[in-house]
Amino acid sequence: MSHLQPSWLDAWRFAAEAHNAQKVPDADLPYLHHLGRVAFIVLEANQSEPIPEIDLAISCAILHDCIEDQNVAHSDLEERFGTAIADGVLALSKDTRIPKSEAMADSLERIRKQPLSVWCVKLADRISNLQKPPAHWSPEKCLAYRTEAQQILDALGSANQRLASWLLSSVENYILNAQPITGQQVNKPDRK
């Protein structure tokens, strides 16, 4: 079992300050809810299949949206948390200077150059995000998001079998939680 590390608490405080005003989309929850969920998913997976460099994984999970969402500088993360964490967070951040249609492929390419623990954070992030989609999303956007999740699974799933199977299940169930793609009612399977 992983033990609470002082570095995780430092990352948590930093993330709380960086994301202070940010809310989870379509929810009245502080963004820390998402960051904590990603970290907990990583910790749960670690119980089933140990993740190498779990401290790196948890720190990156907590900080993974600081650069992309809050414009925190890589150099600030590097100074405070070290090069490995700063580089992991940077790889997990989409590059806004390239076309949106190429951003995920670019990010996945950069993530694949990182330790497997960073791969696990991306898998956990998408698991966390594959909940009920925002009400304003079109059926086409929901389908595109699901397709992108499959792309993530295909590129990074070999990092951890527990996270890969969890993401696969999330991908398979995502459309069930989304607005119907065909305009017909999609029924959820009975869970007994």
C-alpha positions as CSV (number, residue, x, y, z in Angstrom):
1,M,0.0,0.0,0.0
2,S,1.2,3.5,-0.8
3,H,1.6,5.9,2.1
4,L,0.7,9.5,2.0
5,Q,3.8,11.4,1.0
6,P,4.6,15.0,2.0
7,S,5.2,15.8,-1.7
8,W,1.6,14.8,-2.5
9,L,0.4,17.3,0.1
10,D,2.6,20.0,-1.4
11,A,1.3,19.2,-4.9
12,W,-2.3,19.2,-3.6
13,R,-1.9,22.7,-2.0
14,F,-0.2,24.0,-5.2
15,A,-3.1,22.6,-7.3
16,A,-5.7,24.0,-5.0
17,E,-4.1,27.5,-5.4
18,A,-3.7,27.1,-9.2
19,H,-7.3,25.8,-9.8
20,N,-8.9,28.0,-7.0
21,A,-11.6,29.5,-9.1
22,Q,-12.1,26.6,-11.6
23,K,-15.2,24.4,-11.4
24,V,-15.8,20.9,-12.8
25,P,-17.7,21.5,-16.1
26,D,-21.5,21.1,-15.7
27,A,-21.2,20.6,-11.9
28,D,-21.0,22.9,-8.9
29,L,-17.9,21.3,-7.7
30,P,-14.4,22.7,-7.2
31,Y,-11.9,21.4,-9.9
32,L,-10.0,19.6,-7.1
33,H,-12.8,17.0,-7.3
34,H,-11.5,15.9,-10.7
35,L,-7.8,16.0,-9.6
36,G,-8.5,14.0,-6.6
37,R,-10.6,11.5,-8.5
38,V,-7.7,11.0,-11.0
39,A,-5.2,10.4,-8.1
40,F,-7.6,8.0,-6.4
41,I,-8.0,6.0,-9.6
42,V,-4.2,5.7,-9.9
43,L,-4.0,4.6,-6.3
44,E,-6.7,2.0,-6.7
45,A,-5.0,0.6,-9.8
46,N,-1.7,0.5,-7.9
47,Q,-3.4,-1.8,-5.4
48,S,-4.1,-4.4,-8.2
49,E,-1.0,-3.9,-10.2
50,P,1.8,-1.8,-8.7
51,I,2.7,1.2,-10.8
52,P,6.4,2.0,-11.1
53,E,7.3,5.3,-9.6
54,I,3.9,5.7,-7.9
55,D,5.1,9.0,-6.3
56,L,5.6,10.5,-9.8
57,A,2.2,9.2,-10.8
58,I,0.4,10.7,-7.9
59,S,2.1,14.1,-8.1
60,C,1.4,14.2,-11.9
61,A,-2.2,13.2,-11.3
62,I,-2.7,16.0,-8.9
63,L,-0.9,18.6,-11.1
64,H,-1.8,17.3,-14.5
65,D,-4.0,20.2,-15.6
66,C,-1.9,23.1,-14.1
67,I,-0.2,23.9,-17.4
68,E,-3.1,23.2,-19.8
69,D,-5.9,24.9,-17.7
70,Q,-4.1,27.4,-15.6
71,N,-1.0,28.4,-17.6
72,V,1.4,27.4,-14.9
73,A,4.9,27.6,-16.4
74,H,6.8,24.4,-16.8
75,S,9.8,26.1,-15.1
76,D,7.7,26.9,-12.0
77,L,6.7,23.2,-11.7
78,E,10.3,22.2,-12.3
79,E,11.6,24.5,-9.6
80,R,9.0,23.4,-7.1
81,F,8.6,19.7,-7.9
82,G,11.6,18.7,-10.0
83,T,12.1,17.9,-13.7
84,A,10.4,14.5,-13.8
85,I,7.1,15.9,-12.5
86,A,7.3,19.0,-14.6
87,D,8.0,17.0,-17.8
88,G,5.2,14.6,-17.0
89,V,2.7,17.4,-16.5
90,L,3.9,19.0,-19.7
91,A,3.5,15.8,-21.7
92,L,-0.1,15.4,-20.2
93,S,-0.9,19.0,-21.5
94,K,-2.3,19.5,-25.0
95,D,-0.2,22.0,-27.0
96,T,-2.5,24.9,-27.8
97,R,-0.1,26.1,-30.6
98,I,-1.1,23.2,-32.9
99,P,-4.4,22.5,-34.5
100,K,-7.0,20.9,-32.1
101,S,-7.4,18.0,-34.5
102,E,-3.7,17.1,-33.9
103,A,-3.4,17.9,-30.2
104,M,-4.3,14.5,-28.8
105,A,-1.9,12.6,-31.1
106,D,0.8,15.0,-30.2
107,S,0.2,14.7,-26.5
108,L,0.1,10.8,-26.7
109,E,3.4,10.9,-28.6
110,R,5.0,13.0,-25.8
111,I,3.4,10.9,-23.1
112,R,4.9,7.7,-24.6
113,K,8.4,9.2,-24.1
114,Q,7.6,9.5,-20.4
115,P,7.8,6.8,-17.7
116,L,4.9,4.4,-17.5
117,S,3.6,6.1,-14.4
118,V,2.8,9.2,-16.5
119,W,1.0,6.9,-19.0
120,C,-1.1,5.7,-16.1
121,V,-2.2,9.3,-15.2
122,K,-3.5,9.8,-18.7
123,L,-5.5,6.5,-18.6
124,A,-6.9,7.6,-15.1
125,D,-7.7,11.1,-16.4
126,R,-9.8,9.7,-19.2
127,I,-11.5,7.2,-16.9
128,S,-12.5,10.1,-14.7
129,N,-13.8,12.1,-17.6
130,L,-15.9,9.3,-19.1
131,Q,-18.8,10.0,-16.8
132,K,-22.1,11.4,-18.0
133,P,-21.2,14.0,-20.7
134,P,-22.1,17.6,-20.3
135,A,-25.7,18.2,-21.3
136,H,-24.8,20.7,-24.0
137,W,-22.6,18.2,-25.9
138,S,-24.0,17.0,-29.2
139,P,-24.3,13.3,-29.9
140,E,-21.4,13.7,-32.4
141,K,-19.2,15.3,-29.8
142,C,-19.9,12.5,-27.4
143,L,-19.0,9.9,-30.0
144,A,-15.8,11.8,-30.9
145,Y,-14.9,11.9,-27.2
146,R,-15.4,8.2,-26.9
147,T,-13.3,7.6,-30.1
148,E,-10.6,9.7,-28.6
149,A,-10.7,7.6,-25.4
150,Q,-10.2,4.5,-27.5
151,Q,-7.2,6.2,-29.1
152,I,-5.8,6.8,-25.6
153,L,-6.4,3.2,-24.6
154,D,-4.7,1.9,-27.8
155,A,-1.7,4.1,-27.3
156,L,-1.2,3.7,-23.5
157,G,-3.1,0.6,-22.3
158,S,0.0,-1.5,-22.1
159,A,1.2,0.6,-19.1
160,N,-1.2,-1.1,-16.6
161,Q,-3.7,-3.9,-17.1
162,R,-6.1,-2.7,-14.4
163,L,-6.3,0.8,-15.8
164,A,-6.6,-0.6,-19.4
165,S,-9.6,-2.8,-18.5
166,W,-11.2,0.0,-16.5
167,L,-10.9,2.4,-19.4
168,L,-12.2,-0.2,-21.8
169,S,-15.3,-0.7,-19.7
170,S,-15.7,3.1,-19.4
171,V,-15.4,3.4,-23.2
172,E,-18.0,0.7,-23.7
173,N,-20.4,2.3,-21.3
174,Y,-19.9,5.9,-22.3
175,I,-22.5,6.0,-25.0
176,L,-25.0,4.4,-22.6
177,N,-24.5,7.4,-20.4
178,A,-24.6,9.9,-23.3
179,Q,-27.4,11.2,-25.4
180,P,-28.5,8.6,-27.9
181,I,-26.4,8.8,-31.1
182,T,-29.1,7.6,-33.4
183,G,-31.9,9.5,-31.8
184,Q,-33.3,6.2,-30.5
185,Q,-33.4,5.4,-26.8
186,V,-30.4,3.4,-25.7
187,N,-31.2,1.2,-22.8
188,K,-28.7,0.4,-20.1
189,P,-28.1,-3.3,-19.5
190,D,-29.7,-4.8,-16.4
191,R,-27.2,-4.9,-13.5
192,K,-28.1,-7.7,-11.2
